Amino acid sequence: MKRFLLVGSVLCGVLASVALGDQLMVTGQTKDGTFEGYSDGRFHFQTTKFKSIKEQAIRVSKLVLSQPLTVAYMTTDGKEPEPAVLKGYDKRLFTFEKDGKDFTIPQAKMNSIEPMEENGNGGGGGGDGGDPSKYPIPEVDLAIFNGIEMTPAQQATLTKFKTSKMTYDAFYDKNTAMVKEMDQLTGAKRVDLLNQLRLRKGEEQPLRKDLIAAYKALAAAFPQPAPEPEK
């Protein structure tokens, strides 16, 4: 049973060590979480409590990214989506990097910003490379569960987590392969594959939410033990 309690401590430690990630500054308040894009004059953001919000640009003073983010952006001039690295937002200006050079685009001229799938995974999932801060959950070493005593409910929770993670990672691996293919293409073929990835992003959301829910259930099923009373 001591090893069971250790598992609970490890999981709670992992939960406590999750980085705050990106920061969105809205009317004097700072929201921590993940930047998920920009469209229709709104910043799309997921907080650390897994709440999706859409903030009007007029209310947002600054966006600080945990690290630069590969995106596809469109301006109001109607041109096709352009790939670039988003570095942040401040004083009504989006800052990008392309070919080693920084440039800015005013918020008023921005149509949309869509994070590209190559930013995905990292925290223990499938695929190769990517941005660890964008994976939906912290890394969990499943080996710590080997050989420990579990109730039927705990075993079911662990099985659910493994299934959800396997499904999500398989979906991501496919995206990774598509991104690699897109990097070899130009013109209309590249835009077509980028559009396919955008459609898959919508399909990813229920898998992402299922994985997050399974992770939270896993942490709850193996709670940290209460401290020993003082003698």
N, C-alpha and C positions, 0 to 999 in steps of 0.2 A: 504493500500500500504506500510505502514511502516514495516509491518511484512514481506512483500515480500523482502524488502531491507535487513532485518535482515537475511533472508535465504541466500542471496547472500554473506553476510559477513561471515556467518558460514561456507559455502562451501569453500570460499577463505582461511579462516583460517585453515580449514582441509588440503587444498592443501599445504599451507605454512609449515605445521607442519610435513609433511611426512619425516621420517628418511632417511638418506642417505643410510642406509643398509650396504651391503658388499662393500669392496674396493679392486680393482684389480690394482696393480701398474705395469705399462707397460712403459718401457724405460724412466723412470724418471717422468712419468705422472700418476696421480691417477684417476681412473675411479670409480664413485659411482654407485651402482645398486644392482643387484642380481646375485650371482653365480649359474649357471644352470647345471654345470657338466664339465667333462673332458673326451676327447676321441681323438684318432689320434694325440696325441701330442699337442692338443689345449685346451685352457680354454674357455668354453662357458659362456657368461656373457650377462646380459641384463642391459643396462644403465638406469638411472633414467628418460631418455627421451624415454624409451621403444624401444631402438635400440638394436637388438641382434648382438653381435660380437663374433668372434672366434679368440683368440689371440694365436699365437705360443708360446709354453712354453719357448723357448729361449729368448723371449721378455719380459716375465713376471718375475719380481723379487720377488713379494710377493702377497699373498691373505690374506686379513683380513676379517673374517666373523663377522657379527653383533652379532651372537651367534652360538655355535656349531651346526652342521648340520648332521642329520642322513642320511647315504648314503649306497649304495652298491658299493663296489670297486672290480676291477679285476686287477691282476698284470700280467706281461708277462710270468709267469710260467704256465699259462693255466688252473689254478684252477677255480672252480665255484665262482660266486660272493659272497663276504663276507660282511655282515652288520657291520658297525662301525660308530663312530661319528667323523666326520671331524672337526678339530679345526683350520686348517689354512695351509698356504704354505709359506715357507721362505727358502732361500739358497738351492734351488733345492730339498727340502724335504717337503713331505706332512706329517702333524702331525695328528694322529688319537688317539681315546680313545676307549678301549674295556675292559669290565669287570673291570672298574675303573683304568686301567693302560694306560699310554700314550706310543705310539710307532710311529716311522717314517718309511716312504717308499720313496726311492729316485724317483725323477720324471722319470728317465730313465727306471725304472722298473714298472712304472704304465701304465696299459692298458686303464682303464676307471674308471670314478667315476660318479655315477648316484644318485642324491638326491632322497630319497624315499618319497612316497606320504604322509607319516605321518607327514612330515614337513609342509604340506599345511595349509590352512585356518587360521583363527584366527580373522582377521580384520572385523568381522561382518558377516561372512558367516556361512554355515552349518557345520556339523561335530562337533567333540569334541576335545578340546585341539589343539595342533599344534603350529607352529611358526608364530606369527603375522607379522613378517617382510616379509614372503613369500607370503602372500595373495596379489593378483594383485593390489588392490586399498585400500585406507584408509577406515575406517569405516564411513558409512553415516547413520545418524539417520533419517529415512524416515518420522518419526512423525512430523518433522519440516515443512513438506509440507502440513500437514492437514489444510484445511480451508483457504488457501491463494488464492488470485486471480491469475489466470494464463491465458496466451494467449493460443490458440489452439496448437501453435508450442511448447510452454513450456510443455503443458500437454502431447503431443506426445513424447517429449524427456524424461519426467519422466516415462511414461509407458514403453518406450523402455528400460530404465535403470532397472526398476523393473523386466521385462521379462528376460533380459540378466543375471541379478544377480541370479534370481531364477533357471535358466537353469544351470549356472555354479555351484551353491551351491548343486544342486541335483546330478550333476556329481561327485562333491567332496565327498558328503555323501556316495556314492557308493564306492569310493576309500577308505574312512575311514573304512568302513565295511570290505573291502578286506584286508586292512592292519591288522586289528584286527584278522582276520582269519589266516593270514600268520604268525602272532606272535605265534600262537598255533601249527604251523606245523614245521617239520624238513625235512632235506634231499631233495629228488626229488620233493615232493609236495610243499615244501616251494619255491624252485627255480622256479617251474612252475607258481605259483601264482605271484612271483616277475616278471617273464617275462610278464605275463598278465598286470601287473601294468605299465610296461615299454611301452607296446603297447598303453595303455590308456593315457599315458603321451603325445603321439603324437596327440591323439584325443582331448586332453585338450587344445592344443595350439590355435585352432580357437575360442574356447569358451572363453579362457582367453583374446585374442585380442579383441573380441567383447565386453566383459565386460569393458575393459580399454577404448575402444572407446566410449562406452555408458556413462561411468563416466566422461570423458573429455567433452562430449557434454552436460552433465547435468551441469557441472560447468560453461560452456560457456553460457548456457541458463539462468542462474541465476547469472549474474555478480555482482561484488561488486560495490556499488554506488560510484560516483565520490565525492571527498571531497568538502565540502562547501567552496566557495571563501571567502578569508579574507575580512573583512569589513574595 
